[in-house]
């Protein structure tokens, strides 16, 4: 793949990013590839940016399992006309081996017949416990896929599994949440008290929190704590007009909410969220936040905006700014960050895009 150095973009005010809302079959990816050099700070990441798939491709979610295994999921289109007209050649995931991305198709069956679906979410505890959300759930156990119906009645926007593997939650549109107390064997519907789409879910230390919000935050937004199949709403003073898209936290230490800004607090009992009015991080709309520890948190969003928190201060990688990229998901583990999303040309042509950062 062709490599070139990333230069800082002058962002014209007239430009905006378009919002778009059997077995393993692998093909090597092609597309633009670019790298930046390291800096001398503690937030020192070297970045590689790749496009994935032909026109019509989009990536919705990603996760890192280790430094030689990661996934990005969505819809990945082939470039040739024969392939574009037959879903057998379409892909819904790409796997990272530490060097490059390779396309793959996660199988899906309907009434005994193999079919195809875009993948909207992925969550992994390890290489032998991976969940893919694609209308149904596909669970990889290290040997084979098992197809599971969580009866969500929605696409799976995000998936979360407890550290012991017993509890699984799936959140979707229309206020839908499904819960399994036995690693996906049985499922229960959670009454959430809202019809807003759930954007994200995370759990730690026995706490499981989910955020629901419309695009602009004007139709309402909710932070919900889940306990089995019971949901409790928090009456938090989140600023009016702020849309929410992501949540990550370490229980009883630090909570991060992102969307139209970054909000933090130290305890669930705190009524007030601290709002980063000075935009020390995330200059553009943020779609996702994830952390590996309280001194290792990353946010990704519009305009290719990536911000990293080292426990003391934020670093925003402005050399990555790109008015045609929108990063929908982000994952961090050890010394690696992966963000995935969509690159839009002329407001109508779009491709999958990944940012891989290493230090």
Helices and strands as residue ranges (DSSP letters): E 3-5, E 27-28, E 33-35, E 46-52, E 58-66, E 69-76, H 81-84, G 87-89, E 91-96, E 101-104, E 108-110, E 113-115, E 121-126, E 129-133, E 137-140, E 145-148, E 156-161, E 168-172, E 177-180, E 188-189, E 198-204, E 207-213, E 221-227, E 230-233, E 244-250, E 254-259, E 262-265, E 274-275, E 286-293, E 296-301, E 306-309, E 314-316, G 318-320, E 325-333, E 336-345, E 349-358
